[in-house]
Amino acid sequence: MIKSVSYLAVPGIPQIEPGDDLAGVIVDAVKAVGLTLEDGDILVLAQKIVSKAEGRYVALKDVVPSGKALEIGAQIEKDPRYVEVVLSESVDVVRSWTNVLIVTHRLGYVMANAGVDHSNISQSGDGERVLLLPKDPDGSAAALRERLGKAFGARVGVIINDSFGRPWRNGVVGVALGAAGVPALIDMIGAPDMFGRPMQVTEIAAADEIAAGASLVMGQAAEGLPVVIVRGLRFDAPERPASALVRPRDKDKFR
């Protein structure tokens, strides 16, 4: 049997602003290029368009840095107001050095700067602003999945994608911050390998693998392709949210 998977970037997605009907924008863009959604399709959405629609901006002029933010900002040579925003989204600081702040995000992700970002966002006329991650990425994915599925009469999945660095590896890859309608994590423990031996520890981060593929199509800079339709994947595993991908602190042997 020949297996294939396609990644289709949807053109024509405009700049998203707070309060925009993101699902409606996606539906219009898909239809405008003569596409539709089919049962089993998975839409991978860049985190930024979800955060923008949800109004997750913070104006730095409104931020008063704490003593801790002032101290860390001086150490790593970052604006202490920016550091304060990062700390407000975090539960602890994992590592810090010049221009780098690795934290545990309030949702459990271990990541740079708690995902607080300056890139690919428009700036308002009254000072610099930054963009936070969605408050509830799995919830956002579920709500978008329901709207998109109804619009096309199809059973679809949704993944909210962001770029992460990785320990021991250079470069960033796409990972799933939120997911709905897909098995974000597939448990293969006990399944036989090709010689009949039961698997002992294997779990597949399926949503991350899908997100990484979509990132190749989306790009990382000015490509303007924040929505990708993934077609051809079929799973027997039960649906699980992206929160299942976050390793519990008591099982993390590297912190």
PyMOL commands that set and color helices and strands:
alter all, ss='L'
color gray80, all
select helices_A, chain A and resi 22-32+47-53+60-62+67-76+80-88+113-115+137-152+206-218+242-245+249-251
alter helices_A, ss='H'
color red, helices_A
select strands_A, chain A and resi 6-9+42-46+57-59+90-97+100-105+110-112+129-131+157-166+169-180+186-187+203-204+227-231
alter strands_A, ss='S'
color yellow, strands_A
deselect
rebuild
show_as cartoon
